[in-house]
């Protein structure tokens, strides 16, 4: 053991994702050395991440760095990283809503935030976006509660309900809820032609397109989409062009290489029956307000991202967007049909002329600590 570095860590499930949580003060100050240490902790780059703690899947190769707050209006700082499996790269350009669900419980259990029963409000400064997320965490005996009767699709069993309000994250990456000022834009996609999209930025930026414009139904399974290189290539072209239109990248090539995670892309359609790919459970059209399939790191998300839920719910509330067009409901509790079931978001927006202000965007999640202790790193991997 003396040949290796020992670093405190914990692995937590947040929503339908799983992440490695590290204390900011345990990491090198130098950003290059810090990222080398993190890549070594995850075992990246390697498609199996066999020599680290990464789960060899985009939904389990996630990072949360937690530290003291650098702002007076927040309790803690939280930095999210999407750790690439195939490249020596950590994408810090956006946030993960599912991992965000575990940040409040982690901060309470680590003693970084004073517990208040029965609910502790944790003001989380997400350093990626510079925005505040408010987590409502149920607490018992000074610790975050784990057990409860709240069920989220994509996770076995039930747990204590954690509410995350992302209303304060509008314009997280671009400074505007509608980055171009328009609810619909037209992209000239090579090999396809002109395509209508909606570009929206809440919690994380997203590109929305009609499923029907791509010859899809909006109820496809991950396997159906991920097995089609032609479709994956087209979706990435659209996402990269959307990134440029939002001002997030100079060229589509830059968007694909440098910021592969954000913006995310979703194709949406009006409500319709479909079966979950996980257990073949039937989701009826009357149980959802629209269906959506989310692309993340160039593959289909197996459920639905938390920040993606926020942005999608916000888009449903904005008059004229493609999501608003296909959704049967535009405020209150909006139900999004995804590959493994349904996710709900509470949305409220104030519309004055062409200006839209997001006043509530709250998602219910569950989270729990899976393990904690130390991860061991070979020093040569950091210095190389």
Helices and strands as residue ranges (DSSP letters): E 4-14, E 17-23, G 24-26, H 31-42, E 62-68, E 76-83, E 90-91, H 97-109, E 119-126, E 131-140, E 143-144, E 162-165, G 167-169, E 185-189, E 193-201, E 205-210, G 212-214, H 222-226, H 229-246, H 252-258, E 264-269, E 274-275, E 282-283, G 285-287, E 290-296, E 299-300, H 306-317, H 322-326, E 332-338, E 341-352, E 355-365, E 367-378, H 379-383
